[in-house]
Amino acid sequence: MRKFVALVFTAGALALPVAPPAGAESLGTILFGRPLEPGLLVIVMRPSYHGDEDRIPSIYRYPSPETVARAQNEIASNPVLREALERRNIQPQNVVAVQTAASGGKIIYAR
């Protein structure tokens, strides 16, 4: 009998709609917090760690002088990018590439 009552309560609890309360954040925001700047991702490439080499394109791991020059010009001309780097304590001269994502956001590769 106890098992039957427990089963009925469990079924009733599972049948209740699970809607977030008004004004609630998404699960990703709750777990990981808000990004500092929406639409901006900073990837810091560490020379001592080789586990992320397959995820970072080689043109950004080993950038050409032209790629670095374009990144430096973009950092110099965009105050939002400079402020984002300052908040993360990244010196602008350590930026090796800036990529525009498909969503229009920016991906900054730094050393």
A tleap script that builds the chain and sets N, CA, C and O, in Angstrom:
source leaprc.protein.ff14SB
mol = sequence {
  NMET ARG LYS PHE VAL ALA LEU VAL PHE THR
  ALA GLY ALA LEU ALA LEU PRO VAL ALA PRO
  PRO ALA GLY ALA GLU SER LEU GLY THR ILE
  LEU PHE GLY ARG PRO LEU GLU PRO GLY LEU
  LEU VAL ILE VAL MET ARG PRO SER TYR HIE
  GLY ASP GLU ASP ARG ILE PRO SER ILE TYR
  ARG TYR PRO SER PRO GLU THR VAL ALA ARG
  ALA GLN ASN GLU ILE ALA SER ASN PRO VAL
  LEU ARG GLU ALA LEU GLU ARG ARG ASN ILE
  GLN PRO GLN ASN VAL VAL ALA VAL GLN THR
  ALA ALA SER GLY GLY LYS ILE ILE TYR ALA
  CARG
}
set mol.1.N position { 0.825 -1.190 0.000 }
set mol.1.CA position { 0.000 0.000 0.000 }
set mol.1.C position { 0.878 1.266 0.000 }
set mol.1.O position { 0.584 2.234 -0.702 }
set mol.2.N position { 1.947 1.244 0.788 }
set mol.2.CA position { 2.818 2.426 0.832 }
set mol.2.C position { 3.449 2.693 -0.534 }
set mol.2.O position { 3.594 3.844 -0.945 }
set mol.3.N position { 3.822 1.613 -1.233 }
set mol.3.CA position { 4.405 1.786 -2.555 }
set mol.3.C position { 3.400 2.412 -3.513 }
set mol.3.O position { 3.760 3.254 -4.336 }
set mol.4.N position { 2.133 1.996 -3.403 }
set mol.4.CA position { 1.098 2.549 -4.266 }
set mol.4.C position { 0.901 4.042 -3.993 }
set mol.4.O position { 0.780 4.826 -4.935 }
set mol.5.N position { 0.866 4.443 -2.730 }
set mol.5.CA position { 0.697 5.855 -2.375 }
set mol.5.C position { 1.894 6.665 -2.860 }
set mol.5.O position { 1.729 7.767 -3.383 }
set mol.6.N position { 3.089 6.127 -2.689 }
set mol.6.CA position { 4.284 6.822 -3.161 }
set mol.6.C position { 4.255 6.961 -4.678 }
set mol.6.O position { 4.637 8.001 -5.213 }
set mol.7.N position { 3.809 5.928 -5.367 }
set mol.7.CA position { 3.706 5.975 -6.814 }
set mol.7.C position { 2.691 7.020 -7.270 }
set mol.7.O position { 2.936 7.735 -8.242 }
set mol.8.N position { 1.568 7.116 -6.588 }
set mol.8.CA position { 0.544 8.114 -6.935 }
set mol.8.C position { 1.082 9.528 -6.727 }
set mol.8.O position { 0.875 10.397 -7.574 }
set mol.9.N position { 1.768 9.769 -5.615 }
set mol.9.CA position { 2.342 11.099 -5.369 }
set mol.9.C position { 3.419 11.445 -6.394 }
set mol.9.O position { 3.501 12.582 -6.859 }
set mol.10.N position { 4.242 10.460 -6.742 }
set mol.10.CA position { 5.295 10.695 -7.728 }
set mol.10.C position { 4.694 11.008 -9.085 }
set mol.10.O position { 5.152 11.925 -9.767 }
set mol.11.N position { 3.675 10.259 -9.489 }
set mol.11.CA position { 3.018 10.508 -10.770 }
set mol.11.C position { 2.356 11.883 -10.779 }
set mol.11.O position { 2.389 12.589 -11.787 }
set mol.12.N position { 1.761 12.255 -9.661 }
set mol.12.CA position { 1.136 13.581 -9.578 }
set mol.12.C position { 2.160 14.701 -9.657 }
set mol.12.O position { 1.912 15.728 -10.290 }
set mol.13.N position { 3.312 14.508 -9.017 }
set mol.13.CA position { 4.352 15.528 -9.055 }
set mol.13.C position { 4.938 15.663 -10.458 }
set mol.13.O position { 5.249 16.771 -10.895 }
set mol.14.N position { 5.090 14.552 -11.160 }
set mol.14.CA position { 5.627 14.607 -12.512 }
set mol.14.C position { 4.632 15.193 -13.502 }
set mol.14.O position { 5.032 15.721 -14.540 }
set mol.15.N position { 3.368 15.108 -13.202 }
set mol.15.CA position { 2.348 15.625 -14.109 }
set mol.15.C position { 2.187 17.144 -14.005 }
set mol.15.O position { 1.594 17.767 -14.885 }
set mol.16.N position { 2.708 17.733 -12.941 }
set mol.16.CA position { 2.587 19.182 -12.795 }
set mol.16.C position { 3.419 19.895 -13.854 }
set mol.16.O position { 4.529 19.463 -14.167 }
set mol.17.N position { 2.894 20.971 -14.401 }
set mol.17.CA position { 3.695 21.700 -15.394 }
set mol.17.C position { 4.898 22.354 -14.710 }
set mol.17.O position { 4.790 22.897 -13.610 }
set mol.18.N position { 6.016 22.288 -15.373 }
set mol.18.CA position { 7.238 22.862 -14.829 }
set mol.18.C position { 7.572 24.085 -15.677 }
set mol.18.O position { 8.296 23.992 -16.668 }
set mol.19.N position { 7.040 25.214 -15.275 }
set mol.19.CA position { 7.302 26.467 -15.982 }
set mol.19.C position { 8.127 27.361 -15.071 }
set mol.19.O position { 7.876 27.429 -13.868 }
set mol.20.N position { 9.111 28.046 -15.643 }
set mol.20.CA position { 9.895 28.943 -14.800 }
set mol.20.C position { 9.058 30.123 -14.349 }
set mol.20.O position { 8.170 30.560 -15.080 }
set mol.21.N position { 9.314 30.637 -13.189 }
set mol.21.CA position { 8.566 31.793 -12.721 }
set mol.21.C position { 8.845 33.006 -13.611 }
set mol.21.O position { 9.861 33.074 -14.302 }
set mol.22.N position { 7.929 33.942 -13.572 }
set mol.22.CA position { 8.073 35.147 -14.393 }
set mol.22.C position { 9.367 35.863 -14.040 }
set mol.22.O position { 9.689 36.058 -12.868 }
set mol.23.N position { 10.098 36.250 -15.071 }
set mol.23.CA position { 11.348 36.971 -14.853 }
set mol.23.C position { 12.530 36.067 -14.581 }
set mol.23.O position { 13.624 36.553 -14.293 }
set mol.24.N position { 12.333 34.762 -14.667 }
set mol.24.CA position { 13.437 33.844 -14.401 }
set mol.24.C position { 14.401 33.830 -15.581 }
set mol.24.O position { 14.013 34.083 -16.721 }
set mol.25.N position { 15.635 33.536 -15.293 }
set mol.25.CA position { 16.676 33.481 -16.311 }
set mol.25.C position { 16.682 32.106 -16.974 }
set mol.25.O position { 16.079 31.160 -16.467 }
set mol.26.N position { 17.363 32.006 -18.101 }
set mol.26.CA position { 17.503 30.712 -18.741 }
set mol.26.C position { 18.462 29.847 -17.928 }
set mol.26.O position { 19.204 30.351 -17.085 }
set mol.27.N position { 18.438 28.558 -18.186 }
set mol.27.CA position { 19.286 27.637 -17.439 }
set mol.27.C position { 20.764 27.948 -17.666 }
set mol.27.O position { 21.564 27.873 -16.733 }
set mol.28.N position { 21.131 28.299 -18.906 }
set mol.28.CA position { 22.525 28.646 -19.193 }
set mol.28.C position { 22.989 29.861 -18.412 }
set mol.28.O position { 24.123 29.900 -17.932 }
set mol.29.N position { 22.120 30.852 -18.282 }
set mol.29.CA position { 22.471 32.052 -17.525 }
set mol.29.C position { 22.605 31.739 -16.041 }
set mol.29.O position { 23.480 32.277 -15.363 }
set mol.30.N position { 21.740 30.872 -15.543 }
set mol.30.CA position { 21.804 30.499 -14.137 }
set mol.30.C position { 23.102 29.739 -13.848 }
set mol.30.O position { 23.763 29.995 -12.842 }
set mol.31.N position { 23.465 28.801 -14.737 }
set mol.31.CA position { 24.644 27.976 -14.498 }
set mol.31.C position { 25.953 28.710 -14.746 }
set mol.31.O position { 26.905 28.557 -13.980 }
set mol.32.N position { 26.009 29.511 -15.818 }
set mol.32.CA position { 27.279 30.095 -16.236 }
set mol.32.C position { 27.349 31.603 -16.094 }
set mol.32.O position { 28.411 32.185 -16.317 }
set mol.33.N position { 26.271 32.248 -15.735 }
set mol.33.CA position { 26.275 33.694 -15.572 }
set mol.33.C position { 26.138 34.417 -16.900 }
set mol.33.O position { 26.083 33.797 -17.962 }
set mol.34.N position { 26.084 35.709 -16.821 }
set mol.34.CA position { 25.969 36.535 -18.020 }
set mol.34.C position { 27.357 36.808 -18.587 }
set mol.34.O position { 28.316 36.959 -17.831 }
set mol.35.N position { 27.473 36.872 -19.919 }
set mol.35.CA position { 28.762 37.249 -20.485 }
set mol.35.C position { 29.044 38.721 -20.204 }
set mol.35.O position { 28.119 39.519 -20.049 }
set mol.36.N position { 30.321 39.074 -20.140 }
set mol.36.CA position { 30.663 40.475 -19.888 }
set mol.36.C position { 30.150 41.365 -21.002 }
set mol.36.O position { 29.568 42.418 -20.742 }
set mol.37.N position { 30.359 40.955 -22.224 }
set mol.37.CA position { 29.879 41.696 -23.385 }
set mol.37.C position { 29.196 40.698 -24.314 }
set mol.37.O position { 29.859 39.817 -24.862 }
set mol.38.N position { 27.902 40.818 -24.498 }
set mol.38.CA position { 27.228 39.906 -25.424 }
set mol.38.C position { 27.795 40.086 -26.837 }
set mol.38.O position { 28.036 41.208 -27.282 }
set mol.39.N position { 28.002 38.980 -27.523 }
set mol.39.CA position { 28.521 39.035 -28.880 }
set mol.39.C position { 30.028 39.152 -28.951 }
set mol.39.O position { 30.574 39.436 -30.017 }
set mol.40.N position { 30.716 38.940 -27.835 }
set mol.40.CA position { 32.169 39.046 -27.818 }
set mol.40.C position { 32.756 37.851 -27.078 }
set mol.40.O position { 32.384 37.567 -25.939 }
set mol.41.N position { 33.676 37.156 -27.739 }
set mol.41.CA position { 34.336 35.998 -27.147 }
set mol.41.C position { 35.834 36.222 -27.230 }
set mol.41.O position { 36.356 36.548 -28.296 }
set mol.42.N position { 36.524 36.050 -26.122 }
set mol.42.CA position { 37.978 36.190 -26.085 }
set mol.42.C position { 38.572 34.819 -25.814 }
set mol.42.O position { 38.258 34.183 -24.808 }
set mol.43.N position { 39.436 34.368 -26.721 }
set mol.43.CA position { 40.116 33.094 -26.570 }
set mol.43.C position { 41.587 33.388 -26.317 }
set mol.43.O position { 42.270 33.963 -27.165 }
set mol.44.N position { 42.066 32.992 -25.152 }
set mol.44.CA position { 43.471 33.189 -24.805 }
set mol.44.C position { 44.194 31.882 -25.098 }
set mol.44.O position { 43.884 30.846 -24.509 }
set mol.45.N position { 45.155 31.938 -26.007 }
set mol.45.CA position { 45.908 30.751 -26.409 }
set mol.45.C position { 47.156 30.652 -25.544 }
set mol.45.O position { 48.019 31.529 -25.573 }
set mol.46.N position { 47.237 29.586 -24.785 }
set mol.46.CA position { 48.372 29.368 -23.898 }
set mol.46.C position { 49.390 28.462 -24.598 }
set mol.46.O position { 49.009 27.411 -25.113 }
set mol.47.N position { 50.663 28.838 -24.629 }
set mol.47.CA position { 51.650 28.010 -25.316 }
set mol.47.C position { 51.961 26.702 -24.585 }
set mol.47.O position { 52.418 25.748 -25.214 }
set mol.48.N position { 51.726 26.636 -23.290 }
set mol.48.CA position { 52.087 25.444 -22.535 }
set mol.48.C position { 51.003 24.369 -22.565 }
set mol.48.O position { 51.258 23.232 -22.168 }
set mol.49.N position { 49.811 24.704 -23.023 }
set mol.49.CA position { 48.712 23.739 -23.029 }
set mol.49.C position { 48.412 23.357 -24.468 }
set mol.49.O position { 48.096 24.223 -25.283 }
set mol.50.N position { 48.507 22.061 -24.797 }
set mol.50.CA position { 48.333 21.601 -26.170 }
set mol.50.C position { 46.982 20.933 -26.404 }
set mol.50.O position { 46.730 20.440 -27.503 }
set mol.51.N position { 46.114 20.904 -25.410 }
set mol.51.CA position { 44.831 20.237 -25.549 }
set mol.51.C position { 43.852 20.963 -26.438 }
set mol.51.O position { 42.940 20.337 -26.977 }
set mol.52.N position { 44.008 22.282 -26.615 }
set mol.52.CA position { 43.046 23.035 -27.414 }
set mol.52.C position { 43.534 23.301 -28.828 }
set mol.52.O position { 42.898 24.053 -29.566 }
set mol.53.N position { 44.664 22.692 -29.224 }
set mol.53.CA position { 45.205 22.970 -30.546 }
set mol.53.C position { 44.268 22.548 -31.663 }
set mol.53.O position { 44.240 23.189 -32.714 }
set mol.54.N position { 43.505 21.490 -31.462 }
set mol.54.CA position { 42.616 21.033 -32.520 }
set mol.54.C position { 41.365 21.905 -32.642 }
set mol.54.O position { 40.671 21.838 -33.656 }
set mol.55.N position { 41.071 22.709 -31.643 }
set mol.55.CA position { 39.878 23.558 -31.691 }
set mol.55.C position { 40.168 24.956 -32.221 }
set mol.55.O position { 39.253 25.641 -32.676 }
set mol.56.N position { 41.409 25.387 -32.171 }
set mol.56.CA position { 41.772 26.720 -32.645 }
set mol.56.C position { 42.379 26.574 -34.030 }
set mol.56.O position { 43.361 25.850 -34.195 }
set mol.57.N position { 41.812 27.252 -35.039 }
set mol.57.CA position { 42.367 27.137 -36.394 }
set mol.57.C position { 43.836 27.558 -36.432 }
set mol.57.O position { 44.256 28.469 -35.719 }
set mol.58.N position { 44.599 26.881 -37.272 }
set mol.58.CA position { 46.040 27.145 -37.331 }
set mol.58.C position { 46.345 28.557 -37.819 }
set mol.58.O position { 47.397 29.102 -37.486 }
set mol.59.N position { 45.450 29.163 -38.602 }
set mol.59.CA position { 45.717 30.541 -39.056 }
set mol.59.C position { 45.692 31.525 -37.900 }
set mol.59.O position { 46.240 32.623 -38.004 }
set mol.60.N position { 45.051 31.133 -36.785 }
set mol.60.CA position { 45.056 31.989 -35.592 }
set mol.60.C position { 46.109 31.538 -34.586 }
set mol.60.O position { 46.616 32.355 -33.817 }
set mol.61.N position { 46.446 30.243 -34.579 }
set mol.61.CA position { 47.516 29.782 -33.699 }
set mol.61.C position { 48.866 30.296 -34.176 }
set mol.61.O position { 49.719 30.677 -33.374 }
set mol.62.N position { 49.046 30.302 -35.499 }
set mol.62.CA position { 50.296 30.777 -36.107 }
set mol.62.C position { 49.949 31.882 -37.113 }
set mol.62.O position { 50.004 31.657 -38.322 }
set mol.63.N position { 49.591 33.072 -36.617 }
set mol.63.CA position { 49.089 34.112 -37.518 }
set mol.63.C position { 50.208 34.731 -38.365 }
set mol.63.O position { 51.371 34.781 -37.965 }
set mol.64.N position { 49.810 35.191 -39.535 }
set mol.64.CA position { 50.739 35.907 -40.404 }
set mol.64.C position { 50.874 37.339 -39.900 }
set mol.64.O position { 50.025 37.802 -39.139 }
set mol.65.N position { 51.914 38.042 -40.305 }
set mol.65.CA position { 52.051 39.451 -39.902 }
set mol.65.C position { 50.866 40.313 -40.355 }
set mol.65.O position { 50.505 41.278 -39.680 }
set mol.66.N position { 50.266 39.966 -41.492 }
set mol.66.CA position { 49.103 40.717 -41.976 }
set mol.66.C position { 47.892 40.518 -41.063 }
set mol.66.O position { 47.145 41.460 -40.799 }
set mol.67.N position { 47.706 39.290 -40.586 }
set mol.67.CA position { 46.592 39.002 -39.675 }
set mol.67.C position { 46.758 39.770 -38.370 }
set mol.67.O position { 45.798 40.338 -37.850 }
set mol.68.N position { 47.975 39.784 -37.847 }
set mol.68.CA position { 48.241 40.517 -36.602 }
set mol.68.C position { 48.042 42.013 -36.814 }
set mol.68.O position { 47.480 42.692 -35.955 }
set mol.69.N position { 48.499 42.532 -37.955 }
set mol.69.CA position { 48.338 43.967 -38.239 }
set mol.69.C position { 46.862 44.339 -38.348 }
set mol.69.O position { 46.445 45.377 -37.835 }
set mol.70.N position { 46.062 43.489 -39.023 }
set mol.70.CA position { 44.621 43.766 -39.116 }
set mol.70.C position { 43.968 43.748 -37.738 }
set mol.70.O position { 43.114 44.585 -37.442 }
set mol.71.N position { 44.368 42.795 -36.895 }
set mol.71.CA position { 43.808 42.710 -35.538 }
set mol.71.C position { 44.186 43.941 -34.727 }
set mol.71.O position { 43.342 44.495 -34.022 }
set mol.72.N position { 45.431 44.374 -34.812 }
set mol.72.CA position { 45.870 45.554 -34.066 }
set mol.72.C position { 45.128 46.803 -34.532 }
set mol.72.O position { 44.769 47.651 -33.715 }
set mol.73.N position { 44.894 46.923 -35.842 }
set mol.73.CA position { 44.139 48.074 -36.362 }
set mol.73.C position { 42.692 48.051 -35.870 }
set mol.73.O position { 42.131 49.090 -35.520 }
set mol.74.N position { 42.099 46.873 -35.846 }
set mol.74.CA position { 40.715 46.782 -35.377 }
set mol.74.C position { 40.611 47.102 -33.891 }
set mol.74.O position { 39.665 47.767 -33.469 }
set mol.75.N position { 41.568 46.639 -33.092 }
set mol.75.CA position { 41.567 46.951 -31.663 }
set mol.75.C position { 41.745 48.456 -31.463 }
set mol.75.O position { 41.077 49.054 -30.619 }
set mol.76.N position { 42.641 49.064 -32.233 }
set mol.76.CA position { 42.903 50.498 -32.087 }
set mol.76.C position { 41.703 51.344 -32.494 }
set mol.76.O position { 41.502 52.433 -31.956 }
set mol.77.N position { 40.903 50.854 -33.442 }
set mol.77.CA position { 39.783 51.657 -33.936 }
set mol.77.C position { 38.460 51.372 -33.234 }
set mol.77.O position { 37.485 52.088 -33.464 }
set mol.78.N position { 38.399 50.349 -32.387 }
set mol.78.CA position { 37.137 49.974 -31.749 }
set mol.78.C position { 37.264 50.093 -30.231 }
set mol.78.O position { 37.903 49.250 -29.601 }
set mol.79.N position { 36.666 51.125 -29.633 }
set mol.79.CA position { 36.777 51.302 -28.178 }
set mol.79.C position { 36.102 50.196 -27.368 }
set mol.79.O position { 36.536 49.910 -26.252 }
set mol.80.N position { 35.053 49.567 -27.901 }
set mol.80.CA position { 34.383 48.481 -27.179 }
set mol.80.C position { 35.332 47.300 -27.013 }
set mol.80.O position { 35.383 46.688 -25.946 }
set mol.81.N position { 36.080 46.978 -28.059 }
set mol.81.CA position { 37.033 45.877 -27.972 }
set mol.81.C position { 38.165 46.205 -27.005 }
set mol.81.O position { 38.600 45.346 -26.238 }
set mol.82.N position { 38.640 47.451 -27.040 }
set mol.82.CA position { 39.709 47.846 -26.111 }
set mol.82.C position { 39.254 47.742 -24.670 }
set mol.82.O position { 39.999 47.246 -23.825 }
set mol.83.N position { 38.040 48.201 -24.367 }
set mol.83.CA position { 37.511 48.121 -23.005 }
set mol.83.C position { 37.341 46.674 -22.555 }
set mol.83.O position { 37.602 46.347 -21.398 }
set mol.84.N position { 36.900 45.800 -23.475 }
set mol.84.CA position { 36.732 44.386 -23.133 }
set mol.84.C position { 38.077 43.757 -22.793 }
set mol.84.O position { 38.168 42.942 -21.875 }
set mol.85.N position { 39.110 44.128 -23.520 }
set mol.85.CA position { 40.444 43.596 -23.230 }
set mol.85.C position { 40.967 44.131 -21.901 }
set mol.85.O position { 41.590 43.394 -21.136 }
set mol.86.N position { 40.718 45.398 -21.625 }
set mol.86.CA position { 41.159 45.987 -20.354 }
set mol.86.C position { 40.486 45.295 -19.173 }
set mol.86.O position { 41.128 45.050 -18.151 }
set mol.87.N position { 39.186 44.975 -19.304 }
set mol.87.CA position { 38.470 44.290 -18.225 }
set mol.87.C position { 39.045 42.918 -17.933 }
set mol.87.O position { 38.999 42.434 -16.802 }
set mol.88.N position { 39.586 42.299 -18.971 }
set mol.88.CA position { 40.163 40.959 -18.807 }
set mol.88.C position { 41.671 41.001 -18.571 }
set mol.88.O position { 42.317 39.954 -18.519 }
set mol.89.N position { 42.233 42.190 -18.430 }
set mol.89.CA position { 43.676 42.373 -18.207 }
set mol.89.C position { 44.519 41.777 -19.331 }
set mol.89.O position { 45.545 41.146 -19.080 }
set mol.90.N position { 44.078 41.982 -20.572 }
set mol.90.CA position { 44.822 41.537 -21.748 }
set mol.90.C position { 45.374 42.775 -22.436 }
set mol.90.O position { 44.626 43.690 -22.779 }
set mol.91.N position { 46.670 42.800 -22.633 }
set mol.91.CA position { 47.302 43.922 -23.312 }
set mol.91.C position { 46.942 43.875 -24.799 }
set mol.91.O position { 46.954 42.796 -25.391 }
set mol.92.N position { 46.624 45.012 -25.415 }
set mol.92.CA position { 46.252 45.013 -26.839 }
set mol.92.C position { 47.327 44.429 -27.756 }
set mol.92.O position { 46.997 43.862 -28.798 }
set mol.93.N position { 48.603 44.555 -27.394 }
set mol.93.CA position { 49.652 44.017 -28.255 }
set mol.93.C position { 49.684 42.490 -28.238 }
set mol.93.O position { 50.361 41.886 -29.069 }
set mol.94.N position { 48.968 41.855 -27.309 }
set mol.94.CA position { 48.895 40.396 -27.262 }
set mol.94.C position { 47.781 39.830 -28.135 }
set mol.94.O position { 47.643 38.610 -28.230 }
set mol.95.N position { 46.989 40.675 -28.770 }
set mol.95.CA position { 45.928 40.216 -29.664 }
set mol.95.C position { 46.556 39.855 -31.010 }
set mol.95.O position { 47.246 40.671 -31.621 }
set mol.96.N position { 46.310 38.626 -31.463 }
set mol.96.CA position { 46.899 38.182 -32.723 }
set mol.96.C position { 45.889 38.132 -33.859 }
set mol.96.O position { 46.280 38.162 -35.026 }
set mol.97.N position { 44.584 38.056 -33.542 }
set mol.97.CA position { 43.577 38.005 -34.597 }
set mol.97.C position { 42.221 38.393 -34.039 }
set mol.97.O position { 41.930 38.188 -32.860 }
set mol.98.N position { 41.402 38.955 -34.904 }
set mol.98.CA position { 40.006 39.259 -34.587 }
set mol.98.C position { 39.177 38.681 -35.722 }
set mol.98.O position { 39.381 39.014 -36.890 }
set mol.99.N position { 38.244 37.817 -35.367 }
set mol.99.CA position { 37.396 37.159 -36.347 }
set mol.99.C position { 35.963 37.619 -36.134 }
set mol.99.O position { 35.524 37.787 -34.996 }
set mol.100.N position { 35.235 37.824 -37.219 }
set mol.100.CA position { 33.819 38.155 -37.118 }
set mol.100.C position { 33.021 36.859 -37.239 }
set mol.100.O position { 33.140 36.138 -38.229 }
set mol.101.N position { 32.219 36.574 -36.239 }
set mol.101.CA position { 31.421 35.342 -36.216 }
set mol.101.C position { 30.228 35.466 -37.154 }
set mol.101.O position { 29.903 36.555 -37.629 }
set mol.102.N position { 29.587 34.341 -37.411 }
set mol.102.CA position { 28.421 34.329 -38.289 }
set mol.102.C position { 27.275 35.166 -37.718 }
set mol.102.O position { 26.458 35.697 -38.471 }
set mol.103.N position { 27.215 35.282 -36.406 }
set mol.103.CA position { 26.154 36.064 -35.766 }
set mol.103.C position { 26.449 37.560 -35.757 }
set mol.103.O position { 25.620 38.354 -35.314 }
set mol.104.N position { 27.632 37.949 -36.244 }
set mol.104.CA position { 28.016 39.347 -36.232 }
set mol.104.C position { 28.869 39.731 -35.033 }
set mol.104.O position { 29.379 40.850 -34.963 }
set mol.105.N position { 29.026 38.817 -34.098 }
set mol.105.CA position { 29.872 39.070 -32.935 }
set mol.105.C position { 31.342 38.964 -33.292 }
set mol.105.O position { 31.699 38.627 -34.420 }
set mol.106.N position { 32.183 39.254 -32.324 }
set mol.106.CA position { 33.617 39.223 -32.553 }
set mol.106.C position { 34.251 38.119 -31.706 }
set mol.106.O position { 33.857 37.883 -30.564 }
set mol.107.N position { 35.242 37.452 -32.297 }
set mol.107.CA position { 36.058 36.482 -31.581 }
set mol.107.C position { 37.479 37.024 -31.591 }
set mol.107.O position { 38.062 37.248 -32.652 }
set mol.108.N position { 38.027 37.232 -30.406 }
set mol.108.CA position { 39.370 37.800 -30.267 }
set mol.108.C position { 40.305 36.682 -29.820 }
set mol.108.O position { 40.063 36.022 -28.809 }
set mol.109.N position { 41.370 36.478 -30.582 }
set mol.109.CA position { 42.393 35.492 -30.231 }
set mol.109.C position { 43.578 36.255 -29.661 }
set mol.109.O position { 44.103 37.166 -30.300 }
set mol.110.N position { 43.998 35.880 -28.453 }
set mol.110.CA position { 45.101 36.581 -27.773 }
set mol.110.C position { 46.088 35.581 -27.210 }
set mol.110.O position { 45.762 34.420 -26.961 }
set mol.111.N position { 47.317 36.068 -27.014 }
set mol.111.CA position { 48.359 35.238 -26.384 }
set mol.111.C position { 48.332 35.463 -24.913 }
set mol.111.O position { 49.124 34.867 -24.183 }
savepdb mol mol.pdb
quit
